[in-house]
Amino acid sequence: VQLVEPGGGLVQPGGSLRLSCAASGFTFRSVAMSWYRQAPGKERERLATITSPGGIPNYEDSVKGRFTISRDNDKHTVTLQMNSLKPEDTAVYYCYAGLPFPAWGQGTQVTVSS
């Protein structure tokens, strides 16, 4: 199982960023996918999950209305579109596959700062 998350970076408050996660090694269309983040000194928190194969999303209140999760079952990718970013969104962002065992991406740093 491999989850690869290119992207991330520095963005100004109010800006947008798109994160992608490329999955391999399992039947992607059969697995719910999620995005998490972990800020310094804080616990890792779930942001959004998208079901399989129907692609129904659900979000934590902290990102609802600003972030959008989507999946492409043909390309084996899950994407997190982040809009109206705030400094408190600064964190390492992780892709997660809902497999019977823990399956995490390596994480990508997102910094929201002017």
A tleap script that builds the chain and sets N, CA, C and O, in Angstrom:
source leaprc.protein.ff14SB
mol = sequence {
  NVAL GLN LEU VAL GLU PRO GLY GLY GLY LEU
  VAL GLN PRO GLY GLY SER LEU ARG LEU SER
  CYS ALA ALA SER GLY PHE THR PHE ARG SER
  VAL ALA MET SER TRP TYR ARG GLN ALA PRO
  GLY LYS GLU ARG GLU ARG LEU ALA THR ILE
  THR SER PRO GLY GLY ILE PRO ASN TYR GLU
  ASP SER VAL LYS GLY ARG PHE THR ILE SER
  ARG ASP ASN ASP LYS HIE THR VAL THR LEU
  GLN MET ASN SER LEU LYS PRO GLU ASP THR
  ALA VAL TYR TYR CYS TYR ALA GLY LEU PRO
  PHE PRO ALA TRP GLY GLN GLY THR GLN VAL
  THR VAL SER CSER
}
set mol.1.N position { 0.849 -1.189 0.000 }
set mol.1.CA position { 0.000 0.000 0.000 }
set mol.1.C position { 0.888 1.243 0.000 }
set mol.1.O position { 1.833 1.347 0.783 }
set mol.2.N position { 0.576 2.161 -0.871 }
set mol.2.CA position { 1.345 3.400 -0.946 }
set mol.2.C position { 0.401 4.572 -1.169 }
set mol.2.O position { -0.475 4.532 -2.032 }
set mol.3.N position { 0.599 5.612 -0.374 }
set mol.3.CA position { -0.151 6.858 -0.508 }
set mol.3.C position { 0.868 7.981 -0.632 }
set mol.3.O position { 1.660 8.214 0.281 }
set mol.4.N position { 0.845 8.667 -1.754 }
set mol.4.CA position { 1.848 9.695 -2.033 }
set mol.4.C position { 1.146 11.039 -2.185 }
set mol.4.O position { 0.199 11.183 -2.957 }
set mol.5.N position { 1.630 12.008 -1.437 }
set mol.5.CA position { 0.999 13.328 -1.399 }
set mol.5.C position { 1.964 14.403 -1.844 }
set mol.5.O position { 2.613 15.014 -0.994 }
set mol.6.N position { 2.088 14.661 -3.101 }
set mol.6.CA position { 2.853 15.841 -3.509 }
set mol.6.C position { 2.039 17.086 -3.197 }
set mol.6.O position { 0.870 16.981 -2.828 }
set mol.7.N position { 2.619 18.229 -3.336 }
set mol.7.CA position { 1.870 19.460 -3.099 }
set mol.7.C position { 2.182 20.030 -1.742 }
set mol.7.O position { 3.232 19.754 -1.163 }
set mol.8.N position { 1.263 20.829 -1.235 }
set mol.8.CA position { 1.527 21.567 -0.020 }
set mol.8.C position { 2.306 22.826 -0.364 }
set mol.8.O position { 2.571 23.109 -1.533 }
set mol.9.N position { 2.668 23.576 0.668 }
set mol.9.CA position { 3.450 24.771 0.440 }
set mol.9.C position { 2.973 25.935 1.275 }
set mol.9.O position { 2.233 25.782 2.248 }
set mol.10.N position { 3.423 27.110 0.861 }
set mol.10.CA position { 3.112 28.352 1.568 }
set mol.10.C position { 2.039 29.115 0.808 }
set mol.10.O position { 2.132 29.289 -0.407 }
set mol.11.N position { 1.023 29.566 1.526 }
set mol.11.CA position { -0.056 30.330 0.913 }
set mol.11.C position { -0.463 31.456 1.855 }
set mol.11.O position { -0.370 31.316 3.075 }
set mol.12.N position { -0.907 32.555 1.296 }
set mol.12.CA position { -1.333 33.699 2.118 }
set mol.12.C position { -2.733 33.455 2.674 }
set mol.12.O position { -3.517 32.711 2.085 }
set mol.13.N position { -3.042 34.074 3.796 }
set mol.13.CA position { -4.410 33.963 4.332 }
set mol.13.C position { -5.432 34.385 3.285 }
set mol.13.O position { -5.242 35.357 2.555 }
set mol.14.N position { -6.522 33.623 3.235 }
set mol.14.CA position { -7.546 33.870 2.230 }
set mol.14.C position { -7.301 33.166 0.911 }
set mol.14.O position { -8.166 33.155 0.036 }
set mol.15.N position { -6.134 32.584 0.770 }
set mol.15.CA position { -5.787 31.914 -0.475 }
set mol.15.C position { -6.303 30.492 -0.548 }
set mol.15.O position { -6.995 30.014 0.351 }
set mol.16.N position { -5.950 29.822 -1.643 }
set mol.16.CA position { -6.402 28.453 -1.898 }
set mol.16.C position { -5.214 27.562 -2.193 }
set mol.16.O position { -4.154 28.006 -2.635 }
set mol.17.N position { -5.436 26.280 -1.928 }
set mol.17.CA position { -4.410 25.275 -2.208 }
set mol.17.C position { -5.123 23.966 -2.477 }
set mol.17.O position { -6.176 23.683 -1.906 }
set mol.18.N position { -4.531 23.172 -3.357 }
set mol.18.CA position { -5.131 21.876 -3.709 }
set mol.18.C position { -4.122 20.778 -3.395 }
set mol.18.O position { -2.992 20.794 -3.883 }
set mol.19.N position { -4.545 19.837 -2.579 }
set mol.19.CA position { -3.704 18.691 -2.243 }
set mol.19.C position { -4.226 17.450 -2.953 }
set mol.19.O position { -5.434 17.246 -3.066 }
set mol.20.N position { -3.311 16.635 -3.424 }
set mol.20.CA position { -3.682 15.379 -4.056 }
set mol.20.C position { -2.950 14.225 -3.401 }
set mol.20.O position { -1.852 14.382 -2.866 }
set mol.21.N position { -3.580 13.065 -3.454 }
set mol.21.CA position { -2.991 11.847 -2.902 }
set mol.21.C position { -3.153 10.747 -3.943 }
set mol.21.O position { -4.268 10.424 -4.353 }
set mol.22.N position { -2.048 10.185 -4.359 }
set mol.22.CA position { -2.055 9.083 -5.325 }
set mol.22.C position { -1.920 7.769 -4.575 }
set mol.22.O position { -0.963 7.564 -3.829 }
set mol.23.N position { -2.886 6.880 -4.779 }
set mol.23.CA position { -2.941 5.617 -4.034 }
set mol.23.C position { -2.595 4.438 -4.929 }
set mol.23.O position { -2.888 4.446 -6.124 }
set mol.24.N position { -1.972 3.431 -4.345 }
set mol.24.CA position { -1.662 2.198 -5.065 }
set mol.24.C position { -1.546 1.056 -4.069 }
set mol.24.O position { -1.351 1.266 -2.871 }
set mol.25.N position { -1.671 -0.153 -4.591 }
set mol.25.CA position { -1.480 -1.340 -3.760 }
set mol.25.C position { -2.735 -1.893 -3.124 }
set mol.25.O position { -2.665 -2.842 -2.343 }
set mol.26.N position { -3.884 -1.319 -3.444 }
set mol.26.CA position { -5.145 -1.842 -2.936 }
set mol.26.C position { -6.254 -1.455 -3.909 }
set mol.26.O position { -6.047 -0.659 -4.825 }
set mol.27.N position { -7.441 -2.036 -3.690 }
set mol.27.CA position { -8.575 -1.761 -4.580 }
set mol.27.C position { -9.183 -0.424 -4.196 }
set mol.27.O position { -10.081 -0.345 -3.358 }
set mol.28.N position { -8.677 0.618 -4.821 }
set mol.28.CA position { -8.985 1.996 -4.428 }
set mol.28.C position { -10.476 2.267 -4.376 }
set mol.28.O position { -10.956 2.880 -3.423 }
set mol.29.N position { -11.217 1.822 -5.381 }
set mol.29.CA position { -12.632 2.189 -5.461 }
set mol.29.C position { -13.459 1.572 -4.346 }
set mol.29.O position { -14.611 1.961 -4.149 }
set mol.30.N position { -12.898 0.621 -3.613 }
set mol.30.CA position { -13.640 -0.067 -2.554 }
set mol.30.C position { -13.367 0.501 -1.168 }
set mol.30.O position { -13.913 0.012 -0.179 }
set mol.31.N position { -12.533 1.520 -1.089 }
set mol.31.CA position { -12.044 2.009 0.200 }
set mol.31.C position { -12.408 3.468 0.397 }
set mol.31.O position { -12.188 4.297 -0.487 }
set mol.32.N position { -12.972 3.785 1.571 }
set mol.32.CA position { -13.199 5.175 1.925 }
set mol.32.C position { -11.857 5.862 2.161 }
set mol.32.O position { -10.938 5.273 2.730 }
set mol.33.N position { -11.758 7.107 1.721 }
set mol.33.CA position { -10.514 7.858 1.846 }
set mol.33.C position { -10.754 9.116 2.673 }
set mol.33.O position { -11.838 9.698 2.634 }
set mol.34.N position { -9.742 9.526 3.416 }
set mol.34.CA position { -9.865 10.682 4.297 }
set mol.34.C position { -8.627 11.563 4.212 }
set mol.34.O position { -7.558 11.146 3.767 }
set mol.35.N position { -8.818 12.791 4.657 }
set mol.35.CA position { -7.705 13.714 4.891 }
set mol.35.C position { -7.703 14.069 6.375 }
set mol.35.O position { -8.748 14.314 6.976 }
set mol.36.N position { -6.509 14.089 6.943 }
set mol.36.CA position { -6.273 14.500 8.318 }
set mol.36.C position { -5.221 15.605 8.309 }
set mol.36.O position { -4.569 15.859 7.296 }
set mol.37.N position { -5.075 16.246 9.451 }
set mol.37.CA position { -3.968 17.174 9.620 }
set mol.37.C position { -3.506 17.161 11.069 }
set mol.37.O position { -4.242 16.785 11.981 }
set mol.38.N position { -2.266 17.583 11.245 }
set mol.38.CA position { -1.705 17.688 12.590 }
set mol.38.C position { -0.886 18.950 12.690 }
set mol.38.O position { 0.118 19.120 11.999 }
set mol.39.N position { -1.333 19.835 13.564 }
set mol.39.CA position { -0.605 21.082 13.807 }
set mol.39.C position { 0.392 20.861 14.947 }
set mol.39.O position { 0.218 19.942 15.747 }
set mol.40.N position { 1.423 21.685 15.029 }
set mol.40.CA position { 2.419 21.522 16.098 }
set mol.40.C position { 1.776 21.549 17.480 }
set mol.40.O position { 1.012 22.460 17.799 }
set mol.41.N position { 2.084 20.560 18.285 }
set mol.41.CA position { 1.575 20.506 19.644 }
set mol.41.C position { 0.136 20.058 19.769 }
set mol.41.O position { -0.429 20.079 20.862 }
set mol.42.N position { -0.464 19.652 18.660 }
set mol.42.CA position { -1.867 19.222 18.683 }
set mol.42.C position { -1.993 17.791 18.176 }
set mol.42.O position { -1.095 17.264 17.519 }
set mol.43.N position { -3.130 17.176 18.497 }
set mol.43.CA position { -3.392 15.833 18.014 }
set mol.43.C position { -3.799 15.868 16.538 }
set mol.43.O position { -4.282 16.878 16.025 }
set mol.44.N position { -3.587 14.743 15.888 }
set mol.44.CA position { -4.019 14.634 14.505 }
set mol.44.C position { -5.544 14.646 14.463 }
set mol.44.O position { -6.193 13.952 15.245 }
set mol.45.N position { -6.115 15.429 13.556 }
set mol.45.CA position { -7.561 15.539 13.467 }
set mol.45.C position { -8.043 15.192 12.062 }
set mol.45.O position { -7.401 15.516 11.063 }
set mol.46.N position { -9.191 14.523 12.018 }
set mol.46.CA position { -9.812 14.206 10.744 }
set mol.46.C position { -10.472 15.456 10.180 }
set mol.46.O position { -11.110 16.214 10.911 }
set mol.47.N position { -10.318 15.664 8.893 }
set mol.47.CA position { -10.930 16.818 8.237 }
set mol.47.C position { -12.126 16.419 7.385 }
set mol.47.O position { -13.187 17.039 7.457 }
set mol.48.N position { -11.947 15.389 6.589 }
set mol.48.CA position { -12.981 15.023 5.629 }
set mol.48.C position { -12.793 13.569 5.238 }
set mol.48.O position { -11.676 13.052 5.223 }
set mol.49.N position { -13.912 12.914 4.918 }
set mol.49.CA position { -13.926 11.546 4.417 }
set mol.49.C position { -14.836 11.475 3.221 }
set mol.49.O position { -15.867 12.146 3.162 }
set mol.50.N position { -14.444 10.650 2.262 }
set mol.50.CA position { -15.291 10.415 1.098 }
set mol.50.C position { -15.495 8.920 0.963 }
set mol.50.O position { -14.536 8.148 0.975 }
set mol.51.N position { -16.763 8.511 0.834 }
set mol.51.CA position { -17.097 7.090 0.837 }
set mol.51.C position { -16.736 6.429 -0.488 }
set mol.51.O position { -16.388 7.088 -1.468 }
set mol.52.N position { -16.832 5.111 -0.479 }
set mol.52.CA position { -16.569 4.342 -1.687 }
set mol.52.C position { -17.752 3.450 -1.985 }
set mol.52.O position { -18.382 2.956 -1.050 }
set mol.53.N position { -18.083 3.221 -3.235 }
set mol.53.CA position { -17.547 3.953 -4.377 }
set mol.53.C position { -18.351 5.202 -4.705 }
set mol.53.O position { -18.030 5.916 -5.654 }
set mol.54.N position { -19.388 5.467 -3.929 }
set mol.54.CA position { -20.301 6.542 -4.297 }
set mol.54.C position { -19.752 7.945 -4.168 }
set mol.54.O position { -20.267 8.881 -4.781 }
set mol.55.N position { -18.698 8.093 -3.363 }
set mol.55.CA position { -18.091 9.403 -3.268 }
set mol.55.C position { -18.893 10.414 -2.477 }
set mol.55.O position { -18.893 11.597 -2.818 }
set mol.56.N position { -19.581 9.981 -1.424 }
set mol.56.CA position { -20.313 10.913 -0.575 }
set mol.56.C position { -19.356 11.486 0.470 }
set mol.56.O position { -18.742 10.736 1.227 }
set mol.57.N position { -19.229 12.825 0.512 }
set mol.57.CA position { -18.278 13.426 1.452 }
set mol.57.C position { -18.926 13.785 2.789 }
set mol.57.O position { -20.133 14.014 2.872 }
set mol.58.N position { -18.119 13.827 3.803 }
set mol.58.CA position { -18.534 14.456 5.057 }
set mol.58.C position { -17.330 15.169 5.650 }
set mol.58.O position { -16.186 14.761 5.448 }
set mol.59.N position { -17.606 16.243 6.388 }
set mol.59.CA position { -16.569 17.160 6.834 }
set mol.59.C position { -16.683 17.473 8.319 }
set mol.59.O position { -17.772 17.450 8.892 }
set mol.60.N position { -15.543 17.765 8.930 }
set mol.60.CA position { -15.545 18.320 10.268 }
set mol.60.C position { -15.977 19.786 10.182 }
set mol.60.O position { -15.781 20.452 9.165 }
set mol.61.N position { -16.570 20.268 11.279 }
set mol.61.CA position { -17.097 21.631 11.278 }
set mol.61.C position { -16.015 22.670 10.993 }
set mol.61.O position { -16.302 23.721 10.421 }
set mol.62.N position { -14.784 22.385 11.382 }
set mol.62.CA position { -13.708 23.366 11.243 }
set mol.62.C position { -13.396 23.691 9.789 }
set mol.62.O position { -12.819 24.740 9.503 }
set mol.63.N position { -13.767 22.808 8.869 }
set mol.63.CA position { -13.430 23.037 7.460 }
set mol.63.C position { -14.660 23.024 6.558 }
set mol.63.O position { -14.544 23.260 5.356 }
set mol.64.N position { -15.821 22.756 7.116 }
set mol.64.CA position { -17.036 22.676 6.323 }
set mol.64.C position { -17.292 24.010 5.629 }
set mol.64.O position { -17.244 25.066 6.259 }
set mol.65.N position { -17.564 23.954 4.328 }
set mol.65.CA position { -17.804 25.155 3.547 }
set mol.65.C position { -16.554 25.775 2.957 }
set mol.65.O position { -16.644 26.643 2.089 }
set mol.66.N position { -15.382 25.339 3.420 }
set mol.66.CA position { -14.119 25.874 2.885 }
set mol.66.C position { -13.325 24.810 2.126 }
set mol.66.O position { -12.664 25.110 1.131 }
set mol.67.N position { -13.396 23.582 2.597 }
set mol.67.CA position { -12.631 22.491 1.994 }
set mol.67.C position { -13.582 21.555 1.256 }
set mol.67.O position { -14.729 21.363 1.660 }
set mol.68.N position { -13.083 20.979 0.170 }
set mol.68.CA position { -13.858 20.015 -0.613 }
set mol.68.C position { -12.996 18.790 -0.895 }
set mol.68.O position { -11.895 18.906 -1.433 }
set mol.69.N position { -13.505 17.615 -0.529 }
set mol.69.CA position { -12.816 16.363 -0.821 }
set mol.69.C position { -13.479 15.717 -2.031 }
set mol.69.O position { -14.701 15.749 -2.180 }
set mol.70.N position { -12.653 15.131 -2.890 }
set mol.70.CA position { -13.176 14.447 -4.066 }
set mol.70.C position { -12.263 13.267 -4.387 }
set mol.70.O position { -11.137 13.178 -3.898 }
set mol.71.N position { -12.781 12.358 -5.224 }
set mol.71.CA position { -11.970 11.200 -5.587 }
set mol.71.C position { -12.166 10.875 -7.053 }
set mol.71.O position { -13.217 11.144 -7.634 }
set mol.72.N position { -11.136 10.293 -7.637 }
set mol.72.CA position { -11.189 9.809 -9.005 }
set mol.72.C position { -10.823 8.326 -8.951 }
set mol.72.O position { -9.656 7.966 -8.799 }
set mol.73.N position { -11.841 7.475 -9.079 }
set mol.73.CA position { -11.601 6.039 -8.936 }
set mol.73.C position { -10.818 5.456 -10.110 }
set mol.73.O position { -10.214 4.391 -9.984 }
set mol.74.N position { -10.824 6.142 -11.240 }
set mol.74.CA position { -10.048 5.655 -12.388 }
set mol.74.C position { -8.566 6.001 -12.243 }
set mol.74.O position { -7.697 5.219 -12.628 }
set mol.75.N position { -8.291 7.165 -11.692 }
set mol.75.CA position { -6.902 7.598 -11.528 }
set mol.75.C position { -6.342 7.235 -10.148 }
set mol.75.O position { -5.159 7.447 -9.884 }
set mol.76.N position { -7.187 6.691 -9.272 }
set mol.76.CA position { -6.760 6.297 -7.929 }
set mol.76.C position { -6.202 7.490 -7.148 }
set mol.76.O position { -5.146 7.405 -6.521 }
set mol.77.N position { -6.927 8.585 -7.204 }
set mol.77.CA position { -6.500 9.776 -6.491 }
set mol.77.C position { -7.634 10.331 -5.627 }
set mol.77.O position { -8.813 10.192 -5.953 }
set mol.78.N position { -7.253 10.951 -4.540 }
set mol.78.CA position { -8.185 11.692 -3.704 }
set mol.78.C position { -7.595 13.090 -3.523 }
set mol.78.O position { -6.393 13.251 -3.313 }
set mol.79.N position { -8.452 14.080 -3.607 }
set mol.79.CA position { -8.022 15.473 -3.636 }
set mol.79.C position { -8.717 16.269 -2.538 }
set mol.79.O position { -9.875 16.019 -2.202 }
set mol.80.N position { -7.993 17.221 -1.995 }
set mol.80.CA position { -8.569 18.142 -1.020 }
set mol.80.C position { -8.364 19.558 -1.543 }
set mol.80.O position { -7.239 20.056 -1.577 }
set mol.81.N position { -9.440 20.195 -1.943 }
set mol.81.CA position { -9.401 21.592 -2.365 }
set mol.81.C position { -9.652 22.457 -1.140 }
set mol.81.O position { -10.682 22.328 -0.479 }
set mol.82.N position { -8.714 23.331 -0.844 }
set mol.82.CA position { -8.806 24.159 0.351 }
set mol.82.C position { -8.912 25.626 -0.051 }
set mol.82.O position { -8.019 26.157 -0.710 }
set mol.83.N position { -9.987 26.271 0.340 }
set mol.83.CA position { -10.220 27.676 0.034 }
set mol.83.C position { -10.318 28.483 1.327 }
set mol.83.O position { -10.488 27.927 2.412 }
set mol.84.N position { -10.209 29.777 1.191 }
set mol.84.CA position { -10.328 30.701 2.329 }
set mol.84.C position { -9.437 30.245 3.484 }
set mol.84.O position { -9.880 30.152 4.629 }
set mol.85.N position { -8.204 29.970 3.169 }
set mol.85.CA position { -7.295 29.433 4.175 }
set mol.85.C position { -6.979 30.462 5.252 }
set mol.85.O position { -6.903 31.665 5.003 }
set mol.86.N position { -6.800 29.936 6.460 }
set mol.86.CA position { -6.525 30.760 7.633 }
set mol.86.C position { -5.181 30.336 8.234 }
set mol.86.O position { -4.732 29.214 8.001 }
set mol.87.N position { -4.548 31.202 8.990 }
set mol.87.CA position { -3.293 30.814 9.635 }
set mol.87.C position { -3.447 29.552 10.489 }
set mol.87.O position { -2.509 28.762 10.592 }
set mol.88.N position { -4.598 29.357 11.091 }
set mol.88.CA position { -4.811 28.174 11.928 }
set mol.88.C position { -4.954 26.880 11.118 }
set mol.88.O position { -5.046 25.793 11.689 }
set mol.89.N position { -4.973 27.001 9.802 }
set mol.89.CA position { -4.957 25.806 8.954 }
set mol.89.C position { -3.534 25.277 8.757 }
set mol.89.O position { -3.342 24.214 8.166 }
set mol.90.N position { -2.559 26.001 9.242 }
set mol.90.CA position { -1.170 25.562 9.129 }
set mol.90.C position { -0.978 24.240 9.854 }
set mol.90.O position { -1.273 24.121 11.043 }
set mol.91.N position { -0.482 23.249 9.126 }
set mol.91.CA position { -0.337 21.902 9.691 }
set mol.91.C position { 0.324 21.005 8.655 }
set mol.91.O position { 0.537 21.396 7.507 }
set mol.92.N position { 0.640 19.798 9.091 }
set mol.92.CA position { 1.011 18.739 8.150 }
set mol.92.C position { -0.273 17.987 7.809 }
set mol.92.O position { -1.013 17.558 8.694 }
set mol.93.N position { -0.518 17.838 6.520 }
set mol.93.CA position { -1.739 17.198 6.038 }
set mol.93.C position { -1.428 15.784 5.553 }
set mol.93.O position { -0.434 15.540 4.871 }
set mol.94.N position { -2.322 14.855 5.934 }
set mol.94.CA position { -2.115 13.443 5.641 }
set mol.94.C position { -3.310 12.853 4.906 }
set mol.94.O position { -4.464 13.167 5.197 }
set mol.95.N position { -3.007 12.010 3.970 }
set mol.95.CA position { -3.997 11.190 3.300 }
set mol.95.C position { -4.118 9.878 4.076 }
set mol.95.O position { -3.121 9.357 4.577 }
set mol.96.N position { -5.328 9.347 4.174 }
set mol.96.CA position { -5.562 8.119 4.940 }
set mol.96.C position { -6.538 7.227 4.174 }
set mol.96.O position { -7.560 7.687 3.663 }
set mol.97.N position { -6.195 5.938 4.108 }
set mol.97.CA position { -7.061 4.955 3.472 }
set mol.97.C position { -7.743 4.112 4.534 }
set mol.97.O position { -7.081 3.616 5.446 }
set mol.98.N position { -9.051 3.940 4.434 }
set mol.98.CA position { -9.829 3.189 5.412 }
set mol.98.C position { -9.698 1.696 5.248 }
set mol.98.O position { -10.693 1.004 5.026 }
set mol.99.N position { -8.497 1.193 5.352 }
set mol.99.CA position { -8.213 -0.227 5.254 }
set mol.99.C position { -8.276 -0.862 6.645 }
set mol.99.O position { -8.342 -0.142 7.641 }
set mol.100.N position { -8.258 -2.200 6.732 }
set mol.100.CA position { -8.283 -2.864 8.042 }
set mol.100.C position { -7.044 -2.597 8.892 }
set mol.100.O position { -7.035 -2.913 10.082 }
set mol.101.N position { -6.013 -2.026 8.308 }
set mol.101.CA position { -4.794 -1.672 9.023 }
set mol.101.C position { -4.486 -0.208 8.725 }
set mol.101.O position { -4.947 0.313 7.709 }
set mol.102.N position { -3.709 0.482 9.592 }
set mol.102.CA position { -3.390 1.895 9.362 }
set mol.102.C position { -2.660 2.100 8.040 }
set mol.102.O position { -1.688 1.403 7.750 }
set mol.103.N position { -3.119 3.039 7.253 }
set mol.103.CA position { -2.505 3.337 5.964 }
set mol.103.C position { -2.485 4.840 5.781 }
set mol.103.O position { -3.505 5.455 5.467 }
set mol.104.N position { -1.318 5.426 5.979 }
set mol.104.CA position { -1.136 6.873 5.945 }
set mol.104.C position { -0.154 7.273 4.855 }
set mol.104.O position { 0.783 6.543 4.533 }
set mol.105.N position { -0.398 8.463 4.292 }
set mol.105.CA position { 0.611 9.062 3.452 }
set mol.105.C position { 1.725 9.627 4.311 }
set mol.105.O position { 1.652 9.600 5.539 }
set mol.106.N position { 2.758 10.138 3.653 }
set mol.106.CA position { 3.923 10.632 4.384 }
set mol.106.C position { 3.689 12.016 4.961 }
set mol.106.O position { 4.471 12.478 5.793 }
set mol.107.N position { 2.630 12.683 4.536 }
set mol.107.CA position { 2.322 14.017 5.023 }
set mol.107.C position { 2.951 15.095 4.160 }
set mol.107.O position { 4.024 14.911 3.587 }
set mol.108.N position { 2.261 16.223 4.081 }
set mol.108.CA position { 2.775 17.372 3.341 }
set mol.108.C position { 2.486 18.634 4.142 }
set mol.108.O position { 1.395 18.799 4.687 }
set mol.109.N position { 3.467 19.514 4.208 }
set mol.109.CA position { 3.342 20.725 5.022 }
set mol.109.C position { 2.547 21.792 4.282 }
set mol.109.O position { 2.817 22.100 3.121 }
set mol.110.N position { 1.567 22.345 4.975 }
set mol.110.CA position { 0.827 23.505 4.488 }
set mol.110.C position { 1.020 24.627 5.497 }
set mol.110.O position { 0.730 24.465 6.682 }
set mol.111.N position { 1.511 25.764 5.020 }
set mol.111.CA position { 1.731 26.923 5.882 }
set mol.111.C position { 0.930 28.083 5.341 }
set mol.111.O position { 1.068 28.456 4.176 }
set mol.112.N position { 0.085 28.659 6.194 }
set mol.112.CA position { -0.739 29.805 5.809 }
set mol.112.C position { -0.211 31.012 6.569 }
set mol.112.O position { -0.374 31.119 7.785 }
set mol.113.N position { 0.418 31.911 5.842 }
set mol.113.CA position { 1.074 33.043 6.483 }
set mol.113.C position { 1.265 34.155 5.469 }
set mol.113.O position { 1.446 33.904 4.278 }
set mol.114.N position { 1.223 35.390 5.957 }
set mol.114.CA position { 1.498 36.529 5.095 }
set mol.114.C position { 2.968 36.909 5.181 }
set mol.114.O position { 3.401 37.854 4.522 }
savepdb mol mol.pdb
quit
